[in-house]
Amino acid sequence: MIDGSSGTEAALVPPTTLMRARRLAARPGWMPVAIPRTAVSAMAFLALALMIRAMQLGNPVIHVDEEFYLLVARRWSEGALPFVDIWDRKPIGLFLLYRFFLLFPGDGVVTYQLFGIAATAGTALVIERMARELASPAGAFLAGIAYILFLPAFSFGAGQGPVFYNLPVALAALGAMQAFRRPDANDLTRRGVPVMLLLGLAIQIKYTVIFEGAALGLLLLARGWSDAWPWRRLLATAALWCGIALAPTLLVLGAYAAMGHGDAFIQANFVSILARRSDGYRSWVRLAKEAAALIPFWLAIFHAGRKLAPRRGIDARAELALRTWAVAAVLGFLVFGTWYDHYVAPMLPPLAVLAAPALGRSAPGEQWYARLLLGFGAIAGVVVMIVQIGIQGTTAQAEHVTNEIRRELHGGCLFPFDGAPAFYSMTGSCIATRYAFPNHLNTWIEAGALGTDPAAEVRRIMRSRPDVVVIAEWKELYLPNWQTRRIVLASLAQGYEHYASVQLGHKQYGLWRRRKA
């Protein structure tokens, strides 16, 4: 539950206040012009998401992943080719999003964070729409609030992949639910096309979406089966939908193959994830912690039972579709075994939807479900952000480190063997390696997943004599690659001099410059 930034604004607008505003807005005559329910919800979700993230805006070191996504996008716009000139295993759609953010004025940091806030509010709006099939309007609205509150509690930074792909996946789940619940399946094939297209686009932001895509596709095929579709029609429809869902990925693969880089694309996007090593008991500790943090959801979904508000019925098909989506999201989280905190984020939309019936209860003795879930989400999110600003660092600290690096860079190359990828962007330095994400070369976990020998690559980098090298000055390192670290330390001792120690968050880094002849 740790990884993000700091802020206390969430406590300023409690969910009960937002609910009162929503009810007031719904009263006849309260406003001279009637505002649709959806617009009121959208404004409330956007305001809450913005207030929670306000203190993060502009901080370039919120999360190491986001720093790197922005770096790849910037270097791509300057001519470097992802997976070839600058390496990572994320799909190109994520970098394409960040490249789009660079079209706006500024350095891209505030832009991607604002778009992340908008995507969060949009996802909450879709959650509310789906939750209305199971719960009262109040419960559906609070389900959207729960999603916004819980994102910071799971180290979500401000622009991690799920903040963007949760929106098309939620829209796809909504479309699948609507198609699945229809009285007949005559136009099911047509209705499945936009669902699969949305999922295909989301897959090009994070490949784990394929589990949710497969589950929703099988759900829709089951709907055709229940209407006695012949096997030939089922297979043809399945082939069509699979082709649509895989089309964006195949298109990118084809483009790389045409440029002569098909092997590099396949290694980075598919082979590397299977070659990454496990960090053993640490992953199990993370899983236990995340399961405990989700207890309010488990209580709201399972302990509260499946009874709905008396005035509403429930569509069994809609409930089945939503539960299928939730199971697929959980499986997609569990299957790879790394269980980093922010990997929980794709589970939050379906869990929030399924918790909506409990959130909407107003009977005496039943309101505690909502109070526990929303209260825990708000407190945990604020605590995690406060802790994380102490871990990751502030804007002022990042700017100080940047100035210290820049004064010895002299237009040359930086090599942050440890540290933040943001140092590249903030200094405007050249990059001495295609493995610009520090953890790819400095950790044991990644040593076998790069498609090259990291020790040989680090030797090559140090022989190129980068102008400034950044290295950690603390003992408790995360599963370090001692072989590459020894190479760097030996090179520093032979041809570099230490000129500064700088603080970023709770970590201290040593800055080394080339020794003058």
N, C-alpha and C positions, 0 to 999 in steps of 0.2 A: 504494500500500500504506500510505497514511498518512491517518489520520483516526480517532481514537478517544480512549482515555484511557490511564491508566498502571496498571501492576500487574505484579508479578513472581511471583504465586502459581502460574502454570502450571508454572514450573520446579520447584515443590515436589513435584508428583505426576507423575513421568514416566509415559508410557504403559506401560512395562515393569512398573512397580509395579501399575498397574491391572490389567494382564493376569494377574500372579501372583495378585492378590486374586480375580480371576474364576475362575481355575483351582482355587484353594484352595477357594472356595465350592462348586465343582462336585464336589469329592471326597465320596464316600459317608461319612457319619458325622462329617463335619467340624462340622456343626451339628446340634443336637438336632431342629430342624425344617427340613425341606428347603425351600429357597427356589428358586422357578422361575428358569430362566436369564434370562428377560425382566426379572424384578424385579431381579436382580443387575446386569444391564446398565443398567437405568434408574437405579439408585442410583449406579453408577459414573459415568454420563454427567452426572447432576445434580450430583454432588460436584465433578467436574472443571469443569463450566461455572460453578458457584458460586465455586470457588476462583479461577478466572481473572478473574472479574468483581468479586471482593470489594472491591477498592480503589476501584472505580468507584461503588459503591452510595452513593446520596445526592448525588452530584455533579450539580448542575443544568445544567452547561455541558459535558457530555460531547460532544455533537454538536449543531450548530445546527439540523438537521432535527428531531431529537427534541424539542428545546426548543419548536419551533414547533408540532409535533403536539399537545403537551400544552397549549400556549396556546390553540389553536383549540378543543380539547375543553373547556377551562375556560370560554372565552367562549361557546361553544355552550350549555353548561349554564346560563349566565346570560342566554340569550335571543338571542345573535347567531347568524345563520344562515350556515353555511359556504357559500362561493362568492358570497354576496350581501353580507353584512356584514363578512366576513373572507375574503380571497381566497387560494386555492391551487389547484393542479391535481391534487392527490392525490385518489383516490376517497374517498367519505364513509365507507366501511368502516374505513379506517385511523383516522379521527377518532372513529368510533363505538367502536373498541377503546379508544382513550385516554380516551374519556368513561366507559367501563366501569371503567377503572382508578381514576377519580376517586371511584367509589362506596366505595372502601376508605379507612380513616383515613389522615391525612397529606396532604401536598401533591401526591401522585401520582408524584413522582420515583422514590422507592424502589419503589413499587408496579409501575410499568411496567417497571423494570429487573428486578425479580424475575420478573414474567411473561415477560419476554424470556429470562431464564435457563431457565425451565421449558419454554418453546417450543423453545429450542435443544436441550435434553436430549431432548425428545419427538421432534424431527426426527432426532436422532442414532439414536434407538431404531428409527424407521421405516427409516432407512438400513441399520442392521444387519439388519433383517428382510429387506429386498430383497437385500442383499449375500449372504445365505446361499444364494441361488439360483445364485450364481457362484463362491463361495469357501468356504473352511473356516470354522468358527465363529470361530476366532481372527482370520482376515482380515476377516470381517464385523464383528466387534467393533471392530477397529482402524479400519475405515472410519468408524464413528460417532465415534471419537476424533479422526480426522483432520478431520472436519467442525467439531467444537468448537474445535480448535486453530487452524484456518485463518480462522475468522470475524474475529478481531481483526486479523489480518494485512492485511485488506482494508478497513480504515477503517469497521468496521461499527458503531461506537458500542455501544449496548446495546439500543436499541429501534427500529432502522430497520425499514422495512416488511418486507423479506425474512425477518427473524427470526421474524415471525408468519406470513407467507403461505407460507414454505417448508414448514411443517408440513402444511397441507391439500393443497398441491401434491404433496408426497411421498406422502401417503396416497392421493391420486388416482392417482398413478403406480403405487403398489402394487396398487390395485384394478384398474387397466387391465392390468397385467402378469398378474394372476391370471386375469382374464377372457380375455385373449388366448391364454394357454397351455392353456386347457381343451380336452379332446379334441373337444368339439362346441360349436356356437354357439347352441344352442337357447334358452338364457336370456340371451343376450348383451345384448339390449335392456334387460332388467331390471338386469343387472349394471352397465351403463353409466350408469344414472340417478344413483347416489350419486357416481360418478366425476365426472360433469358438475356435480352440485350443489356438490361440494367446489371444483371449479375456478371455478364461478361466484362463490362466496363469496370465493375468493382474488383474483379479478379486481377485486372491490370493495375490495381493499387495495392492489393495484398492477395497472394495466391491461396491463403487458407479459406477465402470465400467459397472455394470450390465445394467445400463440404455443405455449406448452406445451399449452394446452387443445386447440388445433386439431390439434396433432400426435398427441395421445393419442386424440382423437376419430377421426381418420383411421386410426389404427392399429386401433382396434376395428372400424371399418367394413371395413377390409381383412380382418379375421378373418371377418366375415359374408360378404364376397365369396368368400373361400376355401372357404366351405361352400355356395357356389352360391346365395346369397340372390338373389331376383329384384330388379330395379331398383326396383320400387315399394316393396318392404320396406326396401331400403337408404335410399332417399330419405325414407321416413316415419321411420325410426329416426334419420337424420341431423337431420331437422327437430325431432324430439322432444328430442334431446340438445342441439342448439343453443339451443332455447327454454329448456331448464333452465339451461344455462350462462349465458345472457344475462338470465335472469329477474331476478336481484338488481339488475343495472344498469338494466334497463328499469323496474323498480319504483321505484328512486330517481328516475330521470328523470321518470316519471309524477307522482311526488309533487311535484317541483319545478315541473313544468308546471301542476299543479293549484293551486299557490300563486302562479302568475304569474311564476315565475323560470326557466322552461325555457331561455330564451336564455342566462341567466347560467350555468346548469349546463353547457350545451353548450360555451360559450366557454371556461370554466375547465377542463373535463375533457377536451375533445377538440381544440378549435381551438388553444389556447395551446401545446400541446406541438409542434405543427407550425410555429408562428410563432417559437419560440425560436431565437436565433441560435447559430451554432457559434463555439467559441473557437479554431478553427484548429489550428495545430500542437500546442497544448497537449493537445488530445484524443488526438492520435497518440502523443505522449510517454506519456500515461497508458496507452494500449493496449499499447505496447511494454513498459512496466514491468509491467503486469498479466500479459501473456503470459509474461514472464520469471519472474515469481513463481509461475506455475503449472507451471513446468518439472518439478518433482517429480511432479505428476499426469500430465503427458504421458509421462514416462519409465515410470511405473508402469502406465499403460494401454496404451501402444503398444510401448515398448521391451521390456517384460517379456513380451510375447507374450500369447497367449490360453490357454495351458495351465493347467489347474486342478490342485489337489491330487489325487493318484492315487485316493484313496478316494471321490471324488465325481464324479458325472457332471454334465453341464450341459444344461439345457433350452434348445434353440436359440431357441424362441419367447420365453422369458423374457429371454434376452440381447438379442434384437432389440427387444423392448419397452423395455428399459432404455437401449439405445443411441439409440433414437428419441427418448426423453425428453431425453437428453443433447444431441443435435443441436438440438432445439427450444430448449432453455435457452440454448445458445450463440448461436443465431440471435436470440433475444430480447434478448440482451446486445448484439450487434453492430449491430442494425438502426437504432438511433437515433443512433449516432455520437458520443455524448457520453462514454461510457466512464469515468464516475466510478468510483473504486475500489470503493465499496460496491455498485455494480451487478453486481459479480462474484458476489455472494452466491448468487443463484439457480442458478448453475452448480455450486456446491460439492456439493449433495446427489447429483446424478447422477455427477459426477466421482468423488466418494468411493466410490460403489457400484462403479463400473467399475474403480477402483483396488484393490478388495478382494482379488482373486486374488493380486496381487503382494504386498500387505501380509501375506497369510497364509502366504507361503512360508517354509520353515524349512531348506531344503537349503543346504549350504555354497555361498557365492558368490551367493545369491539374497536374503539377508536385508537387503542394503543398500538395497533399494527402500523397505522400511518405515522403516529408520533415517533415510534421507534425507528422505522425505516428512514423517514425524512430527517429526523433529528440526527441519527447516526451519520447519514450521508453528508449533512451540512457540517457537522463537527469534524468528521474524519477528513473531509475535503480541505477544510481550513487548516487543520493540524498538519496534514501532509504538505500543503503548500508552504506553510511556515517552516517546516523542517527542511524542505527542499531548497528554499532560497538560501539556507545556511549551507547546504551541501553543494549546490550547483554554482552559486555566486550571483552577484548583482551586476547591473549594467556598469556601475562605477568601477567595480573590480575588473570587469572585462576590459573596459577602456584603459585602465591603468596597465594591465598586462600587455595590451596591444601597443601602447606607447613605449613600453620597455623593450618590446621585440622590435618595433619599427626603427628605433634609434640605432640599432646595430645591424639592421637588415641590408641597408644600402642598395635596395632594389634587387636583392638576390633571393635565394630560396630559403624557406623555413621548413624545418622538420620537427613537428610536434610528436615525438615518439610517444609521449604521454600528453594528455591535455585535450583541449576542446577544438573540434574542427572549425569553430567560429574564428579561431586565430588566423586561419588562412584568409577567410573572407574579410576580416576587419583590417588586416595588414596589407591586403592586396598582393600577397606573396605568390611567387611561383610554387608549384608543387613538385617535389623531387621524386615522387612515386605515384603509380596508379592506385596504390592502396592507401588512400588519404585518410581513411577512418582509423584513428590510432589503435583501437582494439583489434583490428585485423592483424596487426603485426606484433602487438605487445602482449597478447593473451594466448594461453595454451589451448583454449577452446577452439580458436579459429585456425590453429596452425596447419591442420590437414584439409581445410576447406577452401583455400585460396586458389588452388590450381597451380601453385608454384611453391618453391621452398622459401619460407619467410626469412630464414637465416641468410640465404643467398641474396634475397632482395634487400635486406637491411645492410649487408656488406656493400652491395652496389650503391645504396643511398649514401652511406658514409664515405665511400671512395669519391663520390661526386662532390664532397665537401660543401654541404649546405651551410649557409651563412650563420643561421641561428638554430640551435637544437633545444627543444624543451623536454625535460625529463622529470619524473616524479621525485619528490624529496620526502617521501613517507615510507614506512616499512610495510604496512598492511596492504599489499597489492592484491588485486583480484585474479587469482589463478594465472600468474604471469608466465610468459614465455621466457624462461631464464636464458635460453640460448641467444635469442635476439637482444635481450637486455645486456648480456655480457659483451656482445659485439659493440653496442652503442657506448657502453661505459669505457671499453678499451680504446675506442676511437676518440672519445672525449679526452681521455687522459693523455693521448699522444699529440692531438692537434688542436685542442680547444682550451679556452679558459672560461671559468665561471665568472659571470659579471653581475648577476642579480638573482635574488630569490623573491618570488611573487606569490601572493595568496589569491586563490579563486575559490570562493566558498570555504569549506573547511580543509581544502587541500593546498599544499605548498609545492610549487614547481621551481626547479632550477633552470635558469637561462644561461646557455653557453654560446659563446661567439668563437668564430675561427681565430686561431692564434696568428698574429701577424708575423711574417717571416723576418 
